[in-house]
Amino acid sequence: MRQSSVRGDRSRRRREPDAQELGWDDGLYPDGGLPPDAPGWTPADGGVPPEDGDTSADGGHRKGGRPRRGKGRKVLRWTALSLAVLIVGGASAGYWYYEHLNANLRKAPRSLGGGGLKKPDPNAFGQSPLNILLLGSDGRNSAENIKLGGARQDADRKPLADVQMLLHVSADRSNMSVISIPRDTRVTIPQCTDPKTHQVYPQTSAAINQSLQHGGPGCTLATWQELTGVYIDHFMMVDFSGVVSMADAIGGVPVCVDNNVYSHDSKGHGSGLKLTKGTHSVKGVQALQWLRTRYGFEDNTDIGRAKAQHMYMNSMVRQLKQGTKLTDPGQLRDLAEAATKSLTVDDGLDTVKKLYDLGGDLNRVPTKRITMVTMPWQYSPDESYVMPKPGDAEATFALLRNDTALDGKDKKKKATPDPKASTPKGELKVVVQNGTNSTVNGPVSGRAAVIQQRLAGLGYGAAGTDPALTTQADTTITYRDKGLRGDALALAKALGLPKGAVRESSSATGMRLVIGNDWRTGSAYPKTSGDDKSADKAPDSADALNGEDSKACMKVNPQYSF
């Protein structure tokens, strides 16, 4: 794969690329891969003019308004959003043609990586958070997808996951957080095995959108789990088809721009979106243009485009929750057909009934408690790709792992004195387990024994070990009986663990200390600044947007105003 260039004017840094390098002959444009200003492309070819020529396989996030990937792949960004919202809004509409729609669904294994994270224990009330990975694939596996995405000669190419966002629903279903990751973020893709061909793809470092080419969506899920430390219950992946049907069936979504915008220039860059300052209800092709627009919003990068997509998704949720849309049975039937035909789900979410039940869970979340963010990021030293921003990205992931709402509006618990330990240290039965079974870095052998010996030295003579390996990002102490909280807190203090590591669980048996990947070496916990004060909201760099913010407007880039 070619490495994408992210920033600056390419003509200043190297020779002007030819048509092949720009991807015009990669078939990213309708009927033969020609740019919109080249002979042979006309509106009759279908769809809308390709947005800015985004072409590289490893991304397209770059500054300076330079060409990257074509219109087909931009379709994906809003399709993934729309499908998630469809499930939210359609939860009360029932499901139709049950067996027929089930047959429409494509299924794939949940995870293709070895080992993998352990699903978190339920809380004291038996509740568990729900994490769903939403993916947009640029695959051209049907005539309709080829018509929408162009590139007939590209039909056999393995698709890329150009839309990736994690939807986290809290254990009590009181809030929902959505985090997007820029498609060319450089990550470690773990070893994955294709479930159909049994080909083994070795571990590698590459743009996160390439993970889909390593065996399917299960590899992308494994990549996300390794990056974030968040256990992901399900994935849902959509392709090109059903895009316009979804937009039209909803009947229009209000969007706002802070100035006149025309996403078009003399070089053919832009989606063609043309709006005057203010709020407009967009649908069909115009909705597609909104969700593809990069040239015209903010700094002309994918970061601005992601923000526009968040605004669109929030607005769509508000429309659906008002109950004024999707009431016509014919529209619902067409929408259900389009959605299920364009959907690939994991093998644990493989029926319309399960999707319907999932919609019920999502529908319980009030709009005002939906928060959408972009992973805090920074450019690589050579500015050729994006990478997670140290500190802020991990802090955001930790909030999801700890089931803490990104909006900072979780109910604050009343401060109460910590209970005292009630069991003599020498009699407290603690099971120590090694949770360092990372699919990327591999397990660290003997960790449970090392910490058990440390506990013995601290007077916890009844501590034992569990030889089974597991995978966990954070070191935790779990217990079931409330009467053990004082003992658990005393144990955490003895080891130097933060209070947040102590958790009551309805499925715990006794007291268990799992040594996570945050403690892979030594007998002393590697305490860092802020361990005792857990963050309670997303960092500012995540650029959070609240689901009830109906006054949000996209900032128009002055170069694309009129």
C-alpha positions in Angstrom: 0.0 0.0 0.0 1.1 3.5 -0.6 1.6 5.7 2.4 -0.9 8.6 2.3 0.3 12.1 2.6 -1.7 14.1 5.1 -0.7 17.7 5.1 0.4 20.5 2.9 0.6 21.2 -0.8 1.9 18.1 -2.6 3.2 20.1 -5.5 5.6 21.9 -3.2 7.1 18.7 -1.8 7.4 16.5 -4.9 6.5 16.4 -8.6 2.9 16.6 -9.7 1.3 13.1 -9.7 0.0 11.6 -12.9 -3.5 10.2 -13.3 -2.6 6.7 -12.1 -1.1 8.1 -8.9 -4.3 10.2 -8.3 -6.3 7.0 -8.6 -8.4 8.1 -11.6 -7.7 4.7 -13.3 -8.3 2.9 -10.0 -12.0 3.3 -10.9 -13.1 5.6 -8.1 -15.3 7.6 -10.4 -18.4 6.5 -12.3 -18.1 4.5 -15.5 -14.4 4.1 -15.9 -12.6 6.2 -13.3 -12.4 9.6 -14.8 -12.3 12.8 -12.7 -15.3 15.1 -13.0 -13.6 17.6 -15.3 -12.3 14.9 -17.7 -14.0 13.7 -20.9 -16.5 10.9 -20.4 -18.0 11.9 -17.0 -21.5 13.4 -17.1 -24.3 13.7 -14.6 -26.0 10.9 -16.4 -23.4 8.5 -15.1 -25.3 8.4 -11.8 -24.6 9.5 -8.3 -23.0 12.9 -7.6 -19.6 14.3 -8.8 -16.8 12.6 -7.0 -15.6 14.5 -3.9 -12.0 15.7 -4.3 -10.4 12.6 -5.8 -9.6 10.9 -2.5 -7.8 7.7 -3.7 -5.1 6.2 -1.4 -5.9 3.0 0.3 -4.4 4.0 3.6 -6.4 7.1 4.3 -7.2 10.5 2.9 -6.9 12.8 6.0 -4.8 15.6 4.8 -4.7 19.4 5.1 -4.4 22.1 2.5 -7.4 21.0 0.3 -5.5 18.5 -1.7 -7.1 15.7 -3.7 -7.8 12.3 -2.1 -10.5 9.6 -2.3 -13.5 9.7 -4.6 -17.2 10.0 -4.0 -17.9 6.3 -3.5 -16.0 6.1 -0.3 -17.6 9.2 1.1 -21.0 7.6 0.8 -20.0 5.2 3.5 -19.5 7.9 6.1 -23.1 8.8 6.3 -24.4 5.3 5.5 -22.9 3.9 8.8 -24.4 6.8 10.7 -27.8 6.4 9.1 -28.1 2.7 9.7 -27.3 3.2 13.4 -30.0 5.9 13.6 -32.4 3.7 11.6 -32.2 1.1 14.4 -32.8 3.8 17.0 -35.7 5.3 15.3 -37.3 2.1 14.0 -37.3 0.3 17.4 -41.1 0.7 17.7 -41.9 0.0 14.1 -41.7 -3.8 14.3 -40.0 -6.0 11.8 -41.3 -7.2 8.5 -40.9 -10.2 6.3 -39.0 -11.7 9.1 -37.4 -14.7 7.4 -36.9 -12.8 4.2 -35.1 -10.0 5.9 -33.0 -12.4 7.9 -31.9 -14.0 4.6 -30.8 -10.5 3.4 -28.3 -10.1 6.3 -24.7 -11.2 5.7 -23.0 -12.7 8.7 -19.3 -12.9 9.8 -17.3 -13.9 12.9 -17.2 -11.3 15.6 -13.4 -11.3 16.1 -10.6 -12.7 14.0 -7.8 -11.9 16.4 -6.3 -14.4 18.8 -7.2 -14.2 22.5 -9.1 -11.0 22.8 -10.5 -9.1 25.7 -12.7 -10.6 28.3 -16.2 -9.2 28.5 -16.4 -7.0 31.6 -18.3 -8.4 34.6 -21.8 -6.9 35.1 -22.1 -4.2 37.8 -23.7 -4.7 41.2 -27.2 -4.6 39.5 -26.4 -7.2 36.9 -26.1 -4.5 34.1 -23.5 -4.5 31.4 -22.5 -1.8 28.9 -23.0 -2.4 25.2 -20.4 -1.6 22.6 -21.1 -1.8 18.9 -18.5 -1.1 16.2 -20.1 0.7 13.2 -18.2 0.2 9.9 -18.6 1.5 6.4 -17.1 -0.6 3.6 -16.3 0.6 0.1 -16.9 -2.9 -1.3 -18.4 -3.2 -4.8 -20.1 -6.6 -4.4 -23.2 -5.8 -6.4 -24.4 -3.9 -9.5 -26.0 -1.3 -7.2 -22.8 -0.8 -5.3 -20.8 -0.4 -8.5 -23.4 2.1 -9.8 -23.0 4.1 -6.5 -19.3 3.8 -6.2 -18.2 3.5 -9.7 -15.0 1.5 -10.5 -16.4 -1.6 -12.3 -12.9 -2.8 -12.7 -12.4 -2.5 -8.9 -15.2 -5.0 -8.1 -12.8 -7.7 -7.0 -10.6 -5.5 -4.8 -10.8 -6.1 -1.1 -12.8 -3.3 0.5 -11.5 -0.8 3.0 -13.2 0.2 6.3 -13.4 4.0 5.6 -15.9 4.7 8.3 -15.2 3.5 11.8 -17.0 4.6 15.0 -17.6 2.9 18.3 -21.1 3.3 19.8 -21.0 2.8 23.6 -24.3 2.5 25.5 -24.0 2.7 29.3 -24.9 -0.3 31.5 -27.9 1.5 32.8 -28.9 2.7 29.3 -28.9 6.3 30.6 -26.4 7.7 28.0 -24.6 6.9 24.8 -21.2 7.9 23.6 -20.0 7.6 20.0 -16.3 7.9 19.1 -14.9 8.2 15.5 -11.4 7.4 14.5 -9.9 9.0 11.4 -9.6 6.4 8.7 -5.8 6.8 8.2 -4.9 6.6 11.9 -1.7 4.4 12.0 -2.3 1.5 14.4 -1.1 -2.0 15.1 -3.3 -4.5 13.2 -3.0 -7.8 15.1 -2.6 -11.2 13.4 -5.9 -12.2 11.8 -7.1 -15.3 10.0 -9.6 -15.1 7.2 -12.5 -17.3 8.2 -13.3 -18.2 4.5 -9.8 -18.8 3.0 -8.0 -19.5 6.3 -5.2 -17.2 5.1 -3.2 -15.9 8.0 -2.4 -12.1 7.9 0.6 -11.4 10.1 0.6 -8.5 12.6 1.5 -5.2 11.0 1.4 -1.5 11.4 -0.8 0.3 8.9 -3.8 2.7 8.5 -6.8 1.4 10.5 -9.0 1.3 7.4 -6.8 -1.5 6.0 -7.7 -3.8 8.8 -10.8 -4.9 6.9 -8.6 -6.4 4.2 -7.1 -8.8 6.7 -10.0 -11.2 6.8 -13.0 -9.0 7.2 -14.8 -6.9 9.9 -13.7 -9.3 12.7 -10.1 -8.1 12.2 -11.2 -4.5 12.4 -13.0 -5.3 15.7 -9.8 -7.0 17.0 -7.8 -3.9 16.0 -10.1 -1.6 17.9 -10.0 -3.8 21.0 -6.3 -3.8 21.0 -6.1 0.0 20.5 -8.8 1.0 23.0 -8.9 -1.8 25.5 -12.7 -1.8 25.2 -14.5 -5.1 24.8 -16.8 -4.8 21.7 -20.0 -6.9 21.7 -21.0 -6.5 18.1 -20.2 -5.0 14.7 -22.4 -3.7 12.0 -21.0 -3.0 8.6 -22.7 -1.4 5.6 -21.8 -0.9 2.0 -23.0 1.6 -0.7 -26.5 0.3 -1.3 -29.5 1.7 0.5 -27.9 5.1 0.9 -30.3 7.3 -1.0 -33.3 5.2 0.1 -32.5 5.9 3.8 -32.1 9.6 3.3 -35.3 9.9 1.3 -37.4 7.7 3.6 -36.5 9.9 6.6 -37.9 12.9 4.7 -35.2 15.4 5.3 -32.7 16.2 8.0 -32.1 19.8 9.2 -28.5 21.0 8.9 -26.9 24.4 9.4 -23.9 26.3 7.9 -22.6 29.6 9.3 -22.0 31.1 5.8 -22.8 30.4 2.2 -21.0 27.3 1.0 -20.3 25.8 -2.4 -18.1 22.7 -2.3 -16.6 23.0 -5.7 -13.5 24.5 -7.3 -11.9 24.8 -10.8 -9.9 21.6 -10.2 -13.0 19.5 -9.6 -12.5 19.3 -5.9 -15.7 19.2 -3.8 -18.9 17.4 -3.3 -21.1 19.9 -5.1 -22.9 20.9 -2.0 -24.4 24.4 -2.4 -26.3 26.0 0.5 -26.9 29.5 1.7 -26.2 30.6 5.3 -28.6 29.1 7.8 -30.6 25.9 8.3 -31.8 23.7 5.5 -33.5 20.3 5.4 -31.4 18.0 3.2 -32.3 14.6 1.7 -31.4 12.4 -1.2 -28.4 13.6 -3.2 -28.1 16.8 -1.2 -27.8 14.8 2.1 -25.2 12.7 0.4 -23.3 15.8 -0.6 -23.4 17.1 3.0 -22.0 13.9 4.4 -19.3 13.8 1.8 -18.2 17.4 2.0 -14.6 18.0 3.0 -13.7 20.9 0.8 -15.8 23.7 2.3 -15.9 22.8 6.0 -13.4 24.0 8.5 -9.9 23.2 7.3 -10.9 21.0 4.4 -9.9 17.8 6.2 -11.6 14.6 7.3 -11.8 16.0 10.8 -14.3 18.7 9.7 -16.2 16.2 7.6 -16.5 13.9 10.7 -18.0 16.8 12.7 -20.5 17.4 9.9 -21.5 13.8 10.0 -21.9 14.0 13.8 -24.2 17.0 13.4 -26.2 15.1 10.7 -26.6 12.0 12.9 -27.7 14.0 15.9 -30.2 15.9 13.9 -31.5 12.6 12.4 -31.9 11.1 15.9 -33.9 14.1 16.9 -36.2 13.8 13.9 -36.8 10.1 14.5 -37.5 10.5 18.2 -40.1 13.1 17.4 -42.1 10.3 15.8 -43.0 12.3 12.8 -41.0 10.3 10.2 -41.0 6.8 8.9 -44.8 6.3 9.3 -45.6 5.1 5.8 -45.6 1.2 5.6 -44.3 1.3 2.1 -41.4 3.5 3.0 -40.6 1.3 6.0 -40.7 -1.8 3.9 -38.4 -0.3 1.3 -36.1 1.0 3.9 -35.9 -2.4 5.7 -35.1 -4.1 2.4 -32.3 -1.5 1.6 -30.9 -1.7 5.1 -30.7 -5.4 5.5 -29.3 -6.0 2.0 -26.5 -3.6 2.7 -25.7 -4.9 6.1 -23.1 -7.4 7.4 -23.3 -8.3 11.1 -21.4 -10.4 13.5 -22.7 -13.9 14.3 -24.1 -12.8 17.6 -26.4 -10.2 15.9 -27.6 -12.3 13.0 -31.3 -11.9 13.0 -33.8 -9.0 12.6 -35.2 -9.9 16.0 -31.8 -9.3 17.6 -31.5 -6.0 15.7 -35.0 -5.1 16.8 -34.1 -5.8 20.5 -30.9 -3.8 20.0 -32.9 -0.9 18.7 -35.0 -1.0 21.9 -31.9 -0.6 24.0 -30.7 2.3 22.0 -34.1 4.0 22.0 -34.0 4.2 25.8 -31.2 6.7 25.7 -32.5 10.3 25.8 -31.2 12.6 23.1 -29.6 15.0 25.6 -27.4 12.2 26.8 -25.9 11.3 23.4 -22.3 12.6 23.0 -20.3 12.3 19.8 -16.5 12.8 19.7 -13.5 12.2 17.4 -10.6 10.4 18.9 -8.0 13.0 20.1 -5.3 12.9 17.4 -2.1 14.4 16.2 0.0 14.3 13.0 2.9 11.9 12.8 6.4 13.6 13.0 6.6 13.6 9.2 2.9 14.7 8.9 2.1 11.8 6.6 -0.5 10.1 8.8 -2.6 10.5 12.0 -1.9 8.9 15.3 -3.7 8.9 18.7 -2.8 11.9 20.8 -0.8 10.8 23.8 -2.7 11.2 27.1 -6.0 12.5 25.7 -6.8 9.5 23.4 -6.1 7.0 26.2 -8.1 9.1 28.7 -11.1 9.0 26.3 -10.7 5.2 25.9 -10.5 4.8 29.7 -13.8 6.6 30.1 -15.5 4.0 27.9 -13.8 1.1 29.7 -15.0 2.5 33.0 -18.5 3.2 31.6 -18.2 6.9 32.3 -20.3 9.2 30.1 -18.3 11.5 27.9 -20.6 14.4 28.6 -19.5 14.6 32.2 -23.2 14.5 33.4 -23.2 11.2 35.2 -24.8 11.5 38.6 -22.2 12.3 41.2 -22.3 9.8 44.1 -22.6 11.4 47.5 -19.3 11.4 49.3 -19.4 8.7 52.1 -16.5 7.5 54.3 -14.8 4.5 52.9 -15.7 1.3 54.9 -13.0 -0.2 57.0 -11.5 -3.6 56.3 -13.4 -6.3 58.2 -11.2 -9.4 57.4 -7.7 -9.8 58.8 -5.2 -9.6 56.0 -3.8 -13.0 56.6 -7.3 -14.6 56.2 -8.5 -12.6 53.2 -8.9 -15.0 50.3 -7.8 -13.3 47.1 -7.4 -14.9 43.7 -4.7 -13.3 41.5 -5.0 -13.8 37.7 -2.7 -12.8 34.8 -4.6 -10.5 32.4 -1.7 -9.5 30.2 -2.6 -11.8 27.3 -2.3 -9.0 24.7 -2.8 -10.2 21.1 -0.2 -7.7 19.9 2.5 -7.8 22.7 1.8 -11.3 23.9 1.4 -12.4 27.5 3.9 -11.7 30.3 4.4 -15.1 32.0 4.4 -15.4 35.7 2.6 -12.1 36.5 0.1 -13.6 38.8 2.8 -15.4 40.8 4.9 -12.2 41.1 2.0 -10.2 42.5 0.9 -13.1 44.7 4.4 -13.1 46.3 4.1 -9.3 46.7 0.8 -9.8 48.5 2.3 -12.4 50.8 5.1 -10.0 51.7 2.4 -7.4 52.6 0.7 -9.9 54.9 -1.9 -11.4 52.6 -0.9 -15.0 53.2 -4.2 -16.5 51.9 -3.8 -15.1 48.4 -3.6 -17.6 45.6 -3.4 -17.7 41.8 -5.6 -18.7 38.9 -3.4 -20.2 36.1 -5.8 -19.2 33.4 -4.6 -16.3 31.1 -7.1 -13.5 30.3 -6.9 -10.1 28.6 -7.7 -6.9 30.3 -6.5 -3.3 29.8 -6.7 -2.2 33.4 -5.8 -3.9 36.6 -9.0 -4.4 38.7 -10.2 -5.9 42.0 -13.7 -7.3 41.8 -15.9 -8.5 44.6 -19.5 -9.5 45.0 -20.5 -9.1 48.7 -20.8 -5.4 49.7 -19.3 -6.4 53.0 -16.0 -6.9 51.2 -15.6 -3.4 49.9 -13.6 -2.3 52.8 -11.2 -5.2 52.3 -11.0 -4.5 48.6 -10.1 -0.9 49.2 -7.5 -1.8 51.7 -6.0 -4.3 49.3 -5.9 -1.6 46.5 -4.2 0.8 48.9 -1.6 -1.7 49.8 -0.7 -2.3 46.2 -0.9 1.4 45.2 -3.9 0.9 43.0 -6.4 3.8 42.4 -9.9 3.5 44.0 -11.4 3.2 40.5 -9.8 -0.2 40.2 -12.1 -1.6 42.9 -15.5 -2.7 41.5 -18.5 -4.6 42.8 -19.8 -7.2 40.4 -22.9 -9.4 40.5 -21.0 -12.2 38.8 -17.9 -12.2 41.0 -17.0 -15.1 43.2 -15.0 -14.0 46.2 -12.4 -11.4 45.5 -10.3 -11.4 42.4 -7.3 -9.3 41.4 -6.6 -9.3 37.6 -3.3 -7.9 36.6 -3.9 -5.9 33.4 -1.8 -4.7 30.6 -1.2 -1.5 32.5 1.0 -3.5 34.9 3.2 -5.8 32.7 6.4 -5.4 34.7 7.6 -5.2 38.3 5.9 -5.7 41.6 5.1 -2.0 42.2 2.1 -0.6 40.3 3.3 2.0 37.8 1.3 4.9 39.2 0.9 7.9 36.9 -0.3 11.5 37.5 -4.0 11.7 38.0 -4.5 8.0 39.1 -6.4 9.1 42.2 -8.6 11.5 40.2 -10.4 9.7 37.4 -11.6 11.9 34.5 -15.3 12.4 34.4 -15.7 13.8 30.8 -14.1 13.7 27.4 -11.0 16.0 27.0 -11.5 19.2 25.0 -9.5 17.8 22.2 -12.2 15.2 21.5 -14.5 18.0 20.2 -17.6 16.7 21.8 -21.1 17.4 20.3 -24.3 16.9 22.3 -27.2 15.1 20.7 -29.6 17.9 21.7 -27.6 20.7 20.3 -30.0 21.9 17.6 -28.1 25.2 17.1 -24.8 23.7 16.0 -23.6 25.0 12.6 -20.8 23.9 10.4 -18.0 26.5 10.0 -17.6 27.2 6.3 -14.1 27.5 4.9 -13.8 31.0 3.3 -12.2 29.5 0.2 -15.5 27.7 -0.6 -18.0 30.5 0.2 -19.9 32.6 -2.3 
